[in-house]
Amino acid sequence: MNNLLLLISLTLIPFSCTQTGRVEKYVEISGETMGTYYRIIYGASENYPDKGVIDTWLLELNNSLSTYVDNSVISRFNRSEDGIKASDLDDSLLSKYFFENVRISNEIYAESDGFFDPTVMPLVNYWGFGYDHSQKLTQIDTHLVDSLSQFVGLNKLNIGANPDPEVIKPDHRIELDFSAVAKGYAIDVVSQMLEDSFSIFNYLVDIGGESRAKGVNSEGKIWRIGISEPVENSPFSSYKFIVELKDKSIATSGNYRNFYENNGQKISHTMNPKTGFFERNDLLSASILTDDCGYADGYATACMAMGFELAKNMVEKNEKLGAIFIYIDRDNQIKHYISPHIRAFVTPSN
């Protein structure tokens, strides 16, 4: 997922009054997590979390979902011979995070007809975008790609639900990669913690350009997010659209920033799980608006693999999703599509 969503800063006034008359102080906390940045802005009248609390929450999420943490739940699954059960895990919270990401991924896998598939980990490593990235490719081995593809397919796993959730794999070489949902899911967890533990209901949580917002900013206005221009080497401050984010989440995926070159050929990070190869299609960027950022994250990734028409058809069948697509038409012209029910919240940037 690329850093294509940018917060339009409106936090110029440090205090704001709530409807109950309480004076809220707006706090901004930032740091690093999941290989990228995080930025959290919220209004609180009394008790509120400091950076240490936020970092602890994010560390717990990494200890469950990161393939770069050797003893994380997902790393333990990937090294296992036959999978993992909740009853085998000592930490119930880390177990919960892992199995919720399995559930979210399974839903998106089914609705996207397999264009979103977290079992692509062996291929992600091969192409140089995973945890095993000791060197970039110098020559593409199509036979090896075909060989690794036999371990791709979420439907190969036996996914069991409560009372003892489990994910059983028929071959030890099957591995999971939650990178396309984990940041969005982390945003959801942090947002819920702000509400449940600190009664904070005016906030924006941003991890790596994916965001979830609730309430209003320090000026008493709805949070605004910028979607950057889908052009290589364009500045991050070059906005294509401005989105009013009212109690919603948004995630954007695109191919044009995260890539490297192999003999002059650009290797992008969006892979088609059905072929095992990186692919560039007519869709330049996909922004998804929905309630939970974990779903926005995953669906945006699915759309990039599907291409414009398939992605548009999928989104139109799901009333919970709103989409902003920037694509290339048959005349090689850059066009955009905005779901009808979110057009009132999206404006072009001048």
N, C-alpha and C positions, 0 to 999 in steps of 0.2 A: 504494500500500500504506500502511495506516495504522499508527500506533504503538500497536497494541492488545495487544502482548505485553510483559509487564513482568517484569524479573528480580526474583525474591524474594530479597532480599539475605541470604545466609548466610555472608558472608565476615567473620565476626567474629573469627576466630582467624587471625593473619597467617602461621602456619607449620603445616605438616602433614608427617607422615612417610609415605613411600611404602612399598610392600611390600618393597622392597629395603633399607629402612632409611635411605634418603637423606632429609634434611630439605629440604623444598621451601618456598621463600618464595613467597607469593601476591602477585602484582602486578596492579594495575588501571591500565589506560591508557584514556583517553577523548579524544575530539576530534570533528571534523566531517568528513563526507564525503557525497557524492551528495545534497546538499541536506538532510541530516539528521545525527543524531549517530551516533557509534559508541562502543561500550564493550567492552573486552576484559579478561577476568580469567583469569589462568593461574598455575599453579604451576611453578616452575623451581628446580633445585638449584644450577645454576652459570650457564651462558651463557643469556642470554635477550634478546629484542629490546626496544629502547626505543621511545619514541613516534616518533622520527625514522624508524626502520626501518618501523614500521607505516604511517606516513603515506606513505612512498615506495611501498610496495606498493599502497596505495589510490589514490595519484596515477596509477600505471601503469594501474590498472583504469579510472579515469575517462578517461584518455587514449585508451582503446579504446572505451568503452561509453557515454560521456555525450554527449547531444545538446547540452549546454550548453558543451562544449569544442569550439571552432570547428574544430580540426584533428584531432579524434578520428577513429578509424576509422569509427565509425558516422556521424559528420557528413560525412565524405568520401564514404561510400556514398550518403547522402541527397542530396548535391549532384551526384552523378555522373550522367552521361547513361545509362549502361547497366549499372552495377554495379561490382563490385570483385573482384579476384583476390588470393590470398595472395602470389603472385609479384610483385605490384605494390607490396607494402608493404615498407618497410625494416626494420621492427621485428618480429621473429618472435614475440615474446611478446605484443605488442598484437594481432597477427594471430590468434594462438591464442585469446585471450580473445574476440575478435569472432566467430570461426567456431564456437567452442564455444557461445556464446549463440544463434547461429543454429540449431545442432543441437538444443539443449535446447528452444528455442521451437518448432521443427518437430515434435518428438515430442509436445509438449503440444497443439499445434494439431491434430494428427491425432487424438489420443485424446479431445480435447474437442469434436470435430466442428466446429472453427472458432470456438468461443466464446472461445478464447484466440487472439489474432492480433496479432503485433507490427507488422503493416503499418498499424495504425490511426493512425500518426503525423499524417497530414493532418487527421484528425478530432479528434485530441487537441489539436492546435493551434487548430482552429476553436472548440472548446468552452472553451478558455482554460486547459488543464492542461498544455500543452507548452512547448517552448522559445520559441515565438512567442506570448508572452502579453502583448503591449503593452496590450491592453485586454480587459475582460470583455464578454460579449455583452450587448447592450441589446435585441436582437430576434432571434429564431430564424428563420433562413432555411432552410426545409425543402428547397427546391430546391437550395441550395448543399450541404446535407448529402448529398442524393442524388447530386449531381455528384462530390463528394469520395469517396463510397463506391465508385465505380468503380475507385479505386486501392487498395482494401483487398482482401486475400486473399493469404495466404502462398503458396498454390498457384500464384499467378501468377509467382512467382520460379523461376528455374532454379538449384537448389542443387546444386553439385558437390562431391564429397568429395576425399580424397587421390588422387594425390600433390600436386595443386595446387588446394586448395579455392577455390571461387568462389561468388558470389551474383550472378546476372545478372537484370536487370529489363527488361521489355519497354517500360516507359514511365518517363521520368525523374522523373515526379511521384510515383512509389511511394517511400515512405520507411519506415524502421524505427524502432521505439521499444522499447528493452529495459528500460524502467523497471519492468516487472512481473517481471523475472527478475534484473536486474543486481545489486541489493543482496544477494539470496540467493546469487547466484554469487560475489560478492565475499567473502561470509562463507566459502564453501567454499574459495576460494583462500587466504585468510588462515589458515584452519584447517589446510590442507595445508602451508602454509609453516611454521607453528608446529611441526608434526610433523617435516617433512623437514629443515628447516634448524636447528632448535633442540631436537629430541627432547622436545618438550613434549606431554604426553598427558593432562593435566588442564587443561581450559580451557572457557570460554564466550565465544563471539564474538557480539556483538549489534550489528546495524546497523539503526537505525530501527525497532526493535521486533521484528525477525526474528532468530532465534537458532539457533546450532548449539553443542551441548555434547558434551564427551567426558570420561570419567573422573569425578572427584569435585571438590567444592569444598574450601575450606580446613578444613572440619569433617569431611571424609571422607565426605560425604553426596552423593547424586545431586543435580545441579542442578535447581532448581524454577523454573518460569515461570508467571506469572499471565496469564490471558486476561481482559481488562477487560469490563465490562458494556456491551452494545451499545445504549446509550441516549445520545441527543444531550445534550451538556453534562455528561455524567457525568464525575467525576474519574478520571484515569488510574489512581489507586490503588484504584478500585472493581473488585474482581476477581469474575468469574463462576465461573471454574474455576482450579485449580492443577494444573499438569502436571509430572510428573517426567520430565526429559529425559535419558535414558540413551543416550548415543552416537547421538543423533538430531538432526534439525533440525526447526524449526517456524516457520511463517509464517502470519499472519492477515491477511485482507482484510475490509474493511467499508465501507459507504457513508456512515456517519453522522457522521464527523468531517471528511472532506475534501470540502467543497462550498462553493458560493457561491449567492447568490440573484439571480434575474432576474425582476423584477416579481412578487416574492412566491413564485416557483417555485424550489425548490432544485435546483441543477445539481450532481449528484454525480459522482465521478470514475470510477465503474465504467461502462464503455460496452459496449453490445452490438455487437460488430463486424458482426453480421448485419443490423442496422438502421441503424447510424450514430448512434443516439441513446443518451443516458444513460438508464438504467432502474433503477427500484427494484422489486424483486420480493419474494417472501416470505422470502428469505434475508438476515438481518441481518448475520451475520458467518460467515466460513469460516476455520477453522484446519486446516492440513494438516501432519501429521507424516510424515516420510520421512527417508531417509539424507542426501540432499543438499539444501541450502537453496535452491539455484537452482530445483530442481523444486518444492519446497514453495511457494516464492514464486509461480511461474507457475500451479500448480494451484489455489492459493487464489484468484487473480484469475479464473481460468476459472470456478470454482464460483460466484463472485458474479454473473457474467454469466448463468450457466445457471439459477439458481434451485434451490430445495431438491431437488425430485424428480430432476431431471436430474443434479445434482451428486452426490447420493446414489448413483444408479445407476452413475455413472462411477467413483466411489471404490470401490464394492463389487466392481467388476470388476478392480481393480488391487490385488493383495495387498501391494504395496509402500507403499501409501498408508494412512494413518490420518486420520480426520477428526473434528473437533468443529464441528458446525453449530448456530447459534442462529437460529431462524426463527419466522415467524408462521404459525399454522395457520389453518384455515378459519373458526374461531370467533374469530379475531383475538387469540389467546392466544400469548404467547411460549413456545416449546418448544425443546428441545435434542435433538440426536442425536450419539451418540458411537460410533464404529466399535467393534464387539465386541472386537477383538484389542488395543485400546489402553485399554480401560476400567479396567484395573488400575492404570494410571499417571495417571488423571485423577480428581480429587476436587472436588466443589463447594466453593466458598469460603463460609464462614459470615459 
